[in-house]
Amino acid sequence: MAQSESGLPVQPVYDGWALTGFDADAQLGPPGEFPFTRGVYPTMYTGRPWTMRQYAGFGTAKESNERYHELVAAGTGGLSVAFDLPTQMGYDSDEPVARGEVGKVGVAIDSIDDMRTLFRGLPLDKVSTSMTINAPAAVLLLLYQLVAAEQGVPGDRLTGTIQNDVLKEYIARGTYIFPPRQSLRLISDIFAYCHKELPRWNTTSISGYHMAEAGATPAQEIAFTIANAKEYVRTAIAAGLDVDDFAPRLSFFFVARTTLLEEIAKFRAARRIWARIMRDEFKARNPKSQMLRFHTQTAGVQLTAQQPEVNLVRVALQGLGAVLGGTQSLHTNSYDEAIALPTQKAARLALRTQQVIAYETDVTKTVDPFAGSYVMESMTDDLEAAVLDLIQAVEDRGGAVAAIEQGFQKSRIEESAYRIALEIDKRERTVVGVNAYVLDEEEPYEPLRVDPRIETEQCERLAALRGERDNAAVRRAMDALRAAAEGTENVLPPMREALRLRATVGEVSHALRDIWGIHVPHDTF
């Protein structure tokens, strides 16, 4: 018998027996109502499509700004910012550890000067901005707020998301700085700050995407993501926040694979599980607190360097699955991302893929078109049961942080990744262009290359900044930040003041390192 990516049986034929005992009112409900299986909004895409995001950012802030203007002109409604590794880790471009990585996988942001350049001329009161940043998320968010204020856009008009999901970094990705419990302290401070200062901002995008890219099955992706989300909710409540004050601004981030049916079922099951957890476990009464709103990105791990044009087909199928699953926003990968940063033409084609789905197909004409399908409802129920079993396994180990410290989630994902790699090597799993339908000789491809002079120029700008600013004022602001970190005061207001005075991302991150330390992985990792 065939199996799904999560190892669940897939029947060759589904008939009425598959829905024996199925209660449509309890399991589905109307669109936009508890348990939100059919979508978080009553009309979904029948009124307007999802937000079409394109992930961009490379080299200098100036180059990335030019790309953003091109994307907005092409019809992008939301920007997704990629940062380089030094920025993600809270280091400045001129630190020795950053050498060779500046501007490579995203844009280098060292100070408010870079953030001004990054968003110059863009309508921050009209565009929604998603920033893929975790450990130093507070720093980048405050820089964005400061730049918006300089443009005359107040905090209550800003919309967007910071990923701010550091727990998955310990599980699957590795761009953490502080120990888990100090990271949770910073996240709860962000929740409180945004509730007051940035009420329309999504304070965290709890990510299963990176776990999926590391090898997690669909069931693991949802289970470990929701387990992390529960940890964030508990942390915020323990800090004195009311669940209905912050939960409406939580959002999620998932992958869309080529296994279309299971992916649709996965999204539907995730909404139902989260709604019940928030209502029954955390006693959330605001329906918006019970809604699992999510962004989707197509599966980068399924892109191939061999015959890269085939990725256009993969991405179209993945994007269609995300839409049929009810995503709120979508990023479609460029076909050449398995080789290098996407070219301008490839990025435009990725956006056009979404526009074809939205405007040339009929999938936006009705809400949840798979509702009531024998196969879809059966797969949704099966996935829900598998996800709940995994969430309970995390809870049995003391919750997400304790399970992370034991290496539970990471080991399970590594087992799955190893199984998939073996299946590809043994040709038990077909990957077109890799182990089937291969070409004797690949066509030449000219990738986009990052100019190595970027690092030198970025370091020169940092040196000039440190020579021009009021360094005594910066030192006083940094002392205030350290004092807040040592106590119980929210660290974001003193952090904002330091950044306003042109303190750098690295300096602010090091100030917190001084007080909170850094995370050292356990041997079990």
C-alpha positions in Angstrom: 0.0 0.0 0.0 1.2 3.5 -0.8 2.2 5.8 2.0 2.1 9.6 2.5 5.2 11.7 3.3 4.2 11.3 6.9 4.2 7.5 6.7 0.4 7.3 6.8 -1.4 4.8 4.5 -2.9 6.2 1.3 -5.7 4.0 -0.1 -6.0 3.4 -3.9 -9.7 4.3 -3.7 -11.7 6.2 -1.1 -15.4 5.7 -0.7 -18.1 6.4 1.8 -16.4 4.1 4.4 -13.6 6.7 4.7 -16.1 9.1 6.3 -17.8 6.7 8.7 -18.6 8.7 11.8 -17.5 11.9 10.2 -19.4 14.9 11.7 -19.2 17.8 9.2 -20.5 20.3 11.7 -17.9 19.4 14.3 -15.0 18.7 12.0 -15.5 21.5 9.4 -17.9 24.2 10.4 -18.5 27.1 8.0 -15.5 28.9 6.5 -14.3 31.6 8.9 -15.8 29.9 12.0 -14.5 27.5 14.6 -12.7 25.1 14.1 -11.6 27.0 10.9 -10.9 23.8 9.0 -12.2 25.4 5.8 -10.3 28.7 6.2 -9.9 31.5 8.6 -12.1 34.0 6.6 -15.7 33.4 5.4 -15.0 34.5 1.8 -11.3 33.5 1.6 -10.1 34.3 -2.0 -13.5 35.0 -3.5 -13.1 38.7 -2.6 -9.4 39.1 -3.1 -6.4 36.8 -3.4 -3.8 36.0 -0.9 -0.8 38.4 -0.3 1.8 37.6 -3.0 5.2 37.9 -1.4 8.6 37.7 -3.0 11.6 36.9 -0.8 14.4 39.2 -1.7 17.5 40.8 -0.3 21.1 40.4 -1.3 24.4 42.3 -1.3 23.9 45.9 -0.2 20.8 47.7 1.0 20.9 49.8 -2.1 20.8 46.8 -4.5 18.0 45.2 -2.4 16.0 48.5 -2.5 16.2 48.5 -6.3 14.9 44.9 -6.4 12.0 45.8 -4.0 11.0 48.7 -6.3 11.0 46.3 -9.2 8.8 43.8 -7.3 6.3 46.4 -6.2 6.1 47.7 -9.8 5.4 44.1 -10.9 2.5 43.8 -8.5 3.9 42.4 -5.3 1.7 43.3 -2.4 4.2 42.3 0.3 7.9 42.1 0.7 9.9 39.4 2.4 13.3 40.4 3.5 16.3 38.0 3.5 19.2 39.0 5.7 22.8 37.8 5.4 24.2 35.4 8.0 26.1 38.0 10.0 22.9 40.0 10.5 21.0 36.9 11.4 23.5 36.0 14.1 23.8 39.6 15.5 27.3 40.4 14.1 28.4 43.5 12.3 29.9 43.2 8.8 33.4 44.2 10.0 33.7 41.5 12.7 36.2 38.7 11.9 33.4 36.0 12.2 31.5 37.8 9.3 34.4 37.6 6.8 33.3 36.0 3.5 29.6 36.0 4.4 28.6 39.7 4.1 25.7 40.1 1.6 25.9 36.5 0.5 22.5 34.9 1.4 20.7 38.2 2.1 21.1 41.9 2.7 23.7 43.2 5.2 22.1 45.5 7.8 24.4 47.0 10.3 22.6 50.1 11.4 19.7 52.5 10.9 21.6 53.9 8.0 21.4 50.6 6.1 17.7 50.3 7.0 17.0 53.8 5.6 18.6 52.8 2.4 16.8 49.4 2.2 13.3 51.0 2.4 14.0 54.4 0.7 11.0 55.4 -1.5 8.8 52.5 -0.6 5.3 53.1 0.8 5.6 51.5 4.2 2.0 52.5 5.1 0.8 50.5 2.1 3.2 47.5 1.7 3.3 44.6 4.2 6.9 43.6 5.1 7.9 40.2 6.4 11.4 39.9 7.8 13.0 36.5 8.2 15.0 37.3 11.4 15.0 35.4 14.7 17.5 35.9 17.4 18.0 39.7 16.7 14.4 40.1 15.6 13.8 42.9 18.1 16.7 44.9 16.7 15.5 44.7 13.0 11.9 45.5 14.0 12.9 48.6 15.9 15.1 49.8 13.0 12.1 49.4 10.7 9.9 51.3 13.1 12.4 54.1 13.4 12.8 54.4 9.6 9.0 54.4 9.1 8.7 57.2 11.7 11.2 59.2 9.8 9.0 58.8 6.7 5.9 60.0 8.7 4.4 56.5 9.1 3.3 55.8 12.7 3.6 52.4 14.3 -0.2 51.8 14.3 -0.1 51.9 10.5 2.7 49.4 10.0 1.8 45.9 8.9 4.1 42.9 8.5 5.8 40.1 10.3 9.0 39.3 12.0 9.8 35.6 12.1 11.0 35.8 15.7 10.7 32.0 16.2 14.0 31.1 17.9 12.9 27.7 19.2 13.0 26.2 15.7 16.6 27.5 15.4 17.7 25.1 18.1 15.8 22.3 16.3 16.6 22.8 12.7 18.5 25.9 11.6 21.1 27.1 14.0 21.0 30.9 13.9 20.4 31.3 17.6 22.4 33.5 20.0 21.1 33.3 23.5 20.1 30.3 25.6 16.5 29.2 25.1 15.0 30.7 28.2 16.6 34.1 27.7 15.3 34.0 24.1 11.8 33.4 25.4 12.2 36.5 27.7 13.1 38.6 24.7 10.1 37.2 22.7 7.7 38.1 25.5 9.1 41.6 25.6 8.4 41.9 21.9 4.8 40.7 22.4 4.3 43.4 25.1 6.0 46.1 23.1 4.1 45.5 19.9 0.7 45.3 21.7 1.3 48.9 22.7 3.4 50.3 19.8 2.7 48.2 16.7 -0.8 46.8 17.1 -1.1 45.6 13.5 2.2 43.8 13.4 2.5 40.0 13.5 4.9 39.5 16.4 6.0 36.0 15.4 5.8 33.7 12.5 6.1 30.3 14.1 7.9 28.3 11.5 7.6 24.7 10.4 9.2 25.6 7.1 12.8 25.3 8.2 12.1 22.0 10.0 10.5 20.7 6.8 13.6 21.9 4.8 15.8 19.9 7.3 13.8 16.8 6.6 10.6 16.9 8.8 7.6 15.0 7.5 4.3 17.0 7.2 3.1 15.6 10.5 6.4 16.5 12.3 6.4 20.0 10.7 2.9 20.8 12.1 3.4 19.0 15.4 6.8 20.6 16.4 5.6 24.0 15.1 2.5 24.0 17.3 4.5 22.6 20.3 6.8 25.7 19.9 3.7 28.0 19.6 2.3 26.6 22.8 5.6 27.4 24.5 5.5 31.0 23.3 1.9 31.4 24.5 2.8 30.0 28.0 5.7 32.4 28.2 3.6 35.4 27.3 0.9 34.4 29.8 3.5 33.9 32.5 4.8 37.4 31.8 1.4 38.8 32.6 -0.1 39.2 29.2 -3.7 38.2 28.5 -4.0 35.6 25.8 -6.4 37.6 23.8 -4.1 40.6 23.8 -1.3 38.9 21.9 -2.6 35.7 20.3 -4.4 37.5 17.4 -1.0 38.7 16.2 0.6 35.3 16.1 1.1 33.8 12.7 2.7 30.7 11.2 5.0 29.8 8.4 4.8 26.5 6.5 6.2 24.7 3.5 4.3 23.6 0.4 5.7 20.4 -1.1 4.8 18.7 -4.4 2.7 16.0 -2.6 -0.4 18.1 -3.3 -3.1 16.1 -1.5 -1.2 15.6 1.8 -0.2 19.3 1.8 -3.8 20.5 1.5 -4.8 18.1 4.3 -1.9 19.3 6.4 -3.0 22.9 6.3 -6.6 22.0 7.1 -5.6 19.8 10.1 -3.3 22.5 11.4 -6.0 25.1 11.6 -8.4 22.7 13.4 -5.7 21.6 16.0 -4.7 25.2 16.8 -8.3 26.4 17.1 -9.0 23.7 19.7 -5.8 24.2 21.6 -6.4 28.0 21.9 -10.0 27.6 22.9 -9.9 24.6 25.2 -6.3 24.8 26.6 -5.6 28.5 26.8 -9.2 29.7 27.1 -8.9 32.2 24.3 -12.3 33.8 23.6 -11.5 36.1 20.8 -12.0 34.1 17.5 -9.0 35.8 16.1 -6.9 34.2 18.8 -8.1 30.8 17.6 -7.3 31.4 13.9 -4.1 29.8 12.5 -3.1 32.3 9.9 -0.1 31.3 7.9 2.4 32.3 5.2 3.6 29.6 2.9 6.8 29.2 0.9 7.3 26.6 -1.8 9.8 23.9 -0.9 13.4 25.0 -1.5 14.7 21.5 -0.6 12.8 20.0 -3.6 14.4 22.3 -6.1 17.1 20.7 -8.2 20.2 22.1 -9.8 19.8 19.5 -12.5 17.4 20.6 -15.3 16.5 23.7 -13.2 13.6 24.7 -15.5 11.7 21.7 -14.2 11.5 23.6 -10.9 9.0 25.9 -12.6 6.6 23.0 -12.7 7.3 22.0 -9.1 6.8 25.5 -7.8 3.5 25.9 -9.7 2.2 22.6 -8.1 3.4 23.6 -4.7 1.9 27.1 -4.9 -1.4 25.5 -6.0 -1.4 23.3 -3.0 -0.8 26.2 -0.7 -3.7 28.1 -2.2 -6.1 25.1 -2.0 -4.9 24.7 1.6 -6.0 28.3 2.4 -2.7 30.2 2.9 -2.9 33.9 3.8 0.3 34.8 1.9 2.6 32.9 -0.4 6.2 33.1 -1.7 7.0 31.1 -4.7 10.6 30.2 -5.1 12.5 31.0 -8.3 13.5 28.1 -10.5 17.2 28.9 -10.2 17.5 29.0 -6.4 19.1 25.6 -6.2 22.1 27.1 -8.0 22.4 30.7 -6.7 20.5 33.8 -5.8 17.6 34.3 -8.2 18.0 36.4 -11.3 15.6 39.2 -12.0 13.9 37.2 -14.7 13.5 34.1 -12.5 12.0 36.2 -9.6 9.5 37.7 -12.0 8.5 34.3 -13.3 8.0 33.1 -9.7 5.6 36.0 -9.1 3.8 35.4 -12.4 3.2 31.8 -11.2 1.1 33.1 -8.4 -0.7 35.5 -10.6 -1.7 32.7 -13.1 -3.1 30.7 -10.2 -5.0 33.7 -8.9 -6.4 35.1 -12.1 -6.4 32.3 -14.8 -7.6 29.3 -12.8 -11.0 28.9 -11.0 -9.6 27.9 -7.6 -10.4 31.3 -6.2 -14.0 31.2 -7.1 -15.1 29.0 -4.2 -13.9 28.4 -0.6 -12.1 25.1 0.3 -13.1 23.3 -2.9 -12.0 19.9 -1.4 -14.4 20.1 1.5 -16.4 16.8 1.9 -14.0 14.9 -0.4 -13.6 11.3 0.8 -9.9 11.4 0.3 -9.3 14.9 1.7 -11.4 14.5 4.9 -9.9 11.1 5.6 -6.3 12.4 5.1 -7.1 15.5 7.2 -8.3 13.3 10.1 -5.3 10.9 9.8 -2.9 13.8 9.8 -4.6 15.4 12.8 -4.3 12.2 14.8 -0.6 11.8 13.9 0.2 15.5 14.8 -1.6 15.2 18.1 0.4 12.1 19.0 3.7 14.0 18.3 2.6 17.1 20.2 1.8 14.8 23.2 5.3 13.3 22.9 6.8 16.8 23.2 4.5 17.6 26.2 5.5 14.3 27.9 9.1 15.5 27.8 8.2 18.7 29.6 7.3 21.0 26.6 9.1 22.3 23.6 12.2 23.8 25.5 12.8 20.7 27.6 12.3 18.5 24.5 14.8 20.7 22.6 17.3 20.3 25.4 16.9 16.6 25.2 17.4 16.7 21.4 14.0 15.0 20.7 12.7 17.0 17.8 16.1 17.3 16.1 16.7 13.6 16.2 13.3 12.7 14.8 13.8 15.1 11.9 17.2 13.8 11.2 15.8 10.2 11.1 13.2 11.4 8.5 15.8 13.2 6.4 18.1 10.1 6.4 15.2 7.9 5.3 14.3 10.3 2.4 18.0 10.4 1.3 18.2 6.6 1.2 14.9 6.4 -0.8 16.4 8.8 -3.4 19.7 6.9 -3.5 17.9 3.6 -4.0 15.5 5.1 -6.5 12.5 4.2 -4.4 11.6 7.9 -4.5 11.6 9.5 -8.0 13.2 12.9 -8.4 12.9 14.0 -12.0 16.3 15.0 -13.4 18.2 13.6 -10.5 17.6 9.8 -10.4 15.2 9.6 -13.3 14.9 11.2 -16.8 18.4 12.6 -16.5 20.3 14.4 -19.2 23.8 13.4 -20.3 24.8 17.0 -20.4 23.3 20.0 -18.6 22.6 23.3 -20.4 24.9 26.1 -19.2 23.4 28.5 -16.7 24.8 31.9 -15.6 23.9 32.5 -12.0 23.6 35.8 -10.2 26.9 36.6 -8.4 27.4 38.8 -5.4 30.2 41.3 -5.8 33.0 40.6 -3.3 33.6 44.4 -2.9 30.3 44.6 -1.0 32.1 43.5 2.2 34.8 46.1 1.9 32.3 48.9 1.2 30.1 47.8 4.1 33.1 47.8 6.5 34.0 51.3 5.3 30.5 52.6 6.0 30.6 51.1 9.5 33.9 52.9 10.2 32.5 56.2 8.9 29.4 55.7 11.1 31.4 55.2 14.3 33.4 58.3 13.5 30.4 60.5 12.9 28.0 59.5 15.7 27.9 60.6 19.3 29.7 57.7 20.8 29.3 58.9 24.4 25.5 58.9 23.9 25.7 55.5 22.4 27.6 54.2 25.4 25.0 55.6 27.8 22.2 54.0 25.8 24.0 50.6 25.8 24.4 50.8 29.6 20.7 51.4 29.9 20.0 48.4 27.7 22.3 46.1 29.8 20.6 47.3 33.0 17.2 46.4 31.5 18.4 43.0 30.5 19.7 42.4 34.0 16.4 43.2 35.5 12.8 42.7 34.5 12.2 45.9 32.5 11.2 45.5 28.8 14.4 45.7 26.8 12.9 47.2 23.6 12.5 50.8 24.6 16.2 51.2 25.6 17.2 49.2 22.6 15.3 51.5 20.3 17.0 54.5 21.8 20.4 53.0 21.2 19.6 52.2 17.6 18.2 55.7 17.1 21.6 57.0 18.2 23.2 54.7 15.5 24.3 51.9 17.6 24.9 48.9 15.4 23.1 45.5 15.2 26.3 43.8 16.5 26.8 46.2 19.3 23.2 45.8 20.6 23.5 42.0 20.2 26.8 41.9 22.1 25.3 44.0 24.9 22.7 41.3 25.4 25.3 38.5 25.1 27.2 40.2 27.9 24.2 39.7 30.3 22.4 36.6 29.0 25.3 34.6 27.5 25.1 32.4 24.4 23.6 29.0 23.8 26.0 26.1 23.7 24.4 23.0 22.1 24.2 19.8 24.1 26.1 16.8 23.0 22.9 15.1 22.0 22.5 17.6 19.2 
